[in-house]
Amino acid sequence: MLERPLLSHHDGAAFHHRLFVAFVTFLFRQRFMVLGALCMLGAAGVVFGLFGRAVPVGTFFLTALSLAAGLGVAFVHFRHVALAVVAMAAPLPGMIAAGPFAASHGVGMLPLLAAYGFAVVTGVIWCAEVLRGLTAGKDRAQAALAIPARLVLPAAVAVLAAGLVLGGWLVRLAPGLALGVSVELLAGTLSSLLFVALGALALPFSEGAVTEINRAQERRALRLRLLTQVIAPRWGMSLAGAALVFVVLGYFGVEPLLAKGSILAKPAYWAGSALLVFLGGLAVGRGWRDALAVTLALTMQTLLGLWLWGIAVGHLTMLALVVAIMTGGVSLTLMLVMVDKARRYRMGGDAPDVARLKALEDCAVPAIYGCAGVAAAIAPWIVLHGSMATLAVLFVLASAASTIGAPAITTALETLVRRRFSVEELYGRG
């Protein structure tokens, strides 16, 4: 029998699946060697970043306090000491290695902490997926790599969007700062994902640890019942209305600070940023309702964040813009992960409201604990400047926008503009 010269669509999909399975199997079998090589590479990056540069003793002291505070929150979340250490420390090798480049481009401590928070939250989401897979009885390779690999697309879209928005706003004013911050953001996120993924393959998870993790997840599921009410139409409509009120309040709160000549008084830039976020949400969620909800929730968070910054500092500067964009990127990551999960549940045959409920149950806990851990890690740095406290509040605001704002707005949109189902969607194939 002659072989077919071309692969069909199904043959191509099967080939890529087998290739992915082979790659995952290789990583699992060689996990200690790969992790050792990655640790050596990370150590080389740290040496490169610190060699020949005087670092104040106070910086090491504050860093130790920061990691300890974040580690405490991470342990409460994961119930696994080693995984908590990996999640909080994973971004550091990449960020330290990129530190000299960032410092030469004028990146200060505030943007560095914001980039660290972005990377930590991304790693925390990956860790949560790993633990969910382990408690569901999946094998180690599938739980640590195959299942969390779905987060790569939302995280990549969020990093790309944050970098493009930063570049668009600062290309004329401070292109070096935009480049330095973008490099730190990318280096920290890549470092976090690599160390968390390979660490999850190598770390021990005893039966007792898995049992304790499962019990903690069950207790949190009971506490989430109140939060999941945002999926109910009446609560979704009410909270979406409140979100629009916050948008108006944030706009009028920021408007007096947008004097003529201000770096923020650029309507075209605002519209371009909103369009970019909408397109990112559309690419991940494949639906205009989810994309519009992400855009509106992120607009609310940005305006409120800038308003809070103006109240705390008294004026808006370029630094406030950079921090607002980066914390917006954190919220965008959380929202895109939730939107992607809801789309996958819909493809599995669930109704849109049920799919959104399941996605919220999966994503709310890592969003809350991840942002809380970052806020705790930022707290020791308040001794340097009071703006650090505002940065911590912005991460809390990002958590609220992603777990309450976006789901509520999506629920309101689906209540007002009902979906028209295709035959494939009705039978669970679309």
JOMO-V843364 format. One record per pair of residues at least 6 apart in sequence whose ideal C-beta (glycine too) atoms are under 7 Angstrom apart, sorted by the first residue. I is the first residue (numbers start at 1). J is the second residue. Records with the same first field share a line. If there is no record, write none. Layout:
I=J + J
This chain:
7=15
24=141 + 145 + 146
25=141
27=34 + 145 + 201
28=140 + 141 + 201
31=198 + 201 + 202
32=202
34=198
35=198 + 199 + 202
38=194 + 195 + 198
42=93
45=93 + 94 + 96 + 97
46=93 + 96 + 97
48=97
49=96 + 97 + 99 + 100
50=96
62=380 + 381
65=380
66=377 + 380 + 381
67=88 + 89 + 377
69=376 + 377 + 379 + 380
70=88 + 373 + 374 + 376 + 377
71=84 + 85 + 88
72=376
73=369 + 372 + 373 + 376
74=84 + 87 + 88 + 373
75=81 + 84
77=369
78=84 + 127 + 131
79=212 + 213 + 216
80=209 + 213
82=203
83=127 + 203
86=195 + 196 + 199
87=120 + 123 + 124 + 127 + 196
88=120
90=123 + 191 + 192 + 195 + 196
91=116 + 119 + 120 + 123 + 188 + 191 + 192
93=191
94=187 + 188 + 190 + 191
95=115 + 116 + 184 + 187 + 188 + 191
97=187
98=183 + 184 + 187
101=180 + 183
102=180 + 183 + 184
105=176 + 177 + 179 + 180
106=176 + 177 + 180
107=177 + 180 + 181 + 184
109=381 + 384
110=319 + 323 + 387 + 391
111=181 + 322 + 323 + 326
112=184
113=378 + 381 + 391
114=323 + 326 + 327 + 391
115=181 + 184 + 185 + 188 + 326
116=188
117=330 + 374 + 395
118=185 + 188 + 189 + 326 + 329 + 330
119=188 + 189 + 191 + 192
120=192 + 370 + 373 + 374
121=330 + 333 + 334 + 370 + 371 + 374
122=155 + 189 + 192 + 193 + 333
123=192 + 193 + 196
124=366 + 369 + 370 + 373
125=151 + 337 + 366 + 370
126=148 + 151 + 193 + 196 + 197
127=196
128=365 + 366
129=147 + 148 + 151
130=143 + 144 + 148 + 200
131=213
133=142 + 143 + 147
134=143 + 205 + 210
135=210 + 213 + 214 + 217
138=147
140=201
144=197 + 200 + 201
145=197
148=197
150=340
151=337
153=284 + 340
154=284 + 333 + 336 + 337 + 340
155=189 + 333
157=280 + 283 + 284 + 336
158=329 + 332 + 333 + 336
159=185 + 186 + 189
161=276 + 277 + 280 + 329 + 332
162=185 + 325 + 326 + 329
163=182 + 185
164=276
165=273 + 276 + 325
166=178 + 181 + 182 + 322 + 325
167=178 + 182
168=269 + 272 + 273
169=269 + 321
170=177 + 178
171=178
173=263 + 318
174=318
181=322
220=365
221=361
224=361 + 364
227=364 + 403
228=357 + 360 + 361
229=235
230=236 + 239 + 404 + 407 + 408 + 411
231=353 + 356 + 357 + 360 + 407 + 411
233=411 + 415
236=408 + 411 + 412 + 415
237=412 + 415
239=404 + 408
240=408 + 409 + 412
243=296 + 297 + 300 + 405 + 408 + 409
246=300 + 304
247=299 + 300 + 303
250=300 + 303 + 304 + 307
251=303
253=307 + 310
254=303 + 306 + 307 + 310
257=310 + 315 + 316
258=264 + 265
262=316
263=318 + 321
264=316 + 321
274=295 + 299
277=294 + 295 + 298 + 332
278=291 + 292 + 295
280=336
281=290 + 291 + 294 + 295 + 336 + 339
282=288 + 291
284=336 + 339 + 340
285=291 + 339 + 340 + 343
286=343
289=410 + 413 + 414
290=339 + 410
292=413
293=406 + 409 + 410 + 413
294=332 + 335 + 339 + 406
296=409
297=335 + 401 + 405 + 406 + 409
298=328 + 331 + 332 + 401
300=401 + 405
301=328 + 331 + 397 + 398 + 401
302=324 + 328
304=397
305=324 + 327 + 394 + 397
306=316 + 320 + 324
308=390 + 393
309=316 + 320 + 390
310=316
312=386 + 387 + 390
313=387
323=391 + 394
327=394 + 395 + 398
330=395 + 398
331=398 + 401 + 402
334=363 + 367 + 402
335=402 + 406
337=363
338=359 + 360 + 363 + 402 + 406
341=359 + 362 + 363
342=355 + 356 + 359
345=355 + 358 + 359
346=352 + 355
347=430
348=428
349=428
350=358
352=414 + 419
356=407 + 410
360=407
364=403
367=399 + 402 + 403
368=399 + 403
371=395 + 396 + 398 + 399
374=395
375=392 + 395 + 396
378=388 + 391 + 392
379=392
381=388
382=388 + 389
422=430
424=430
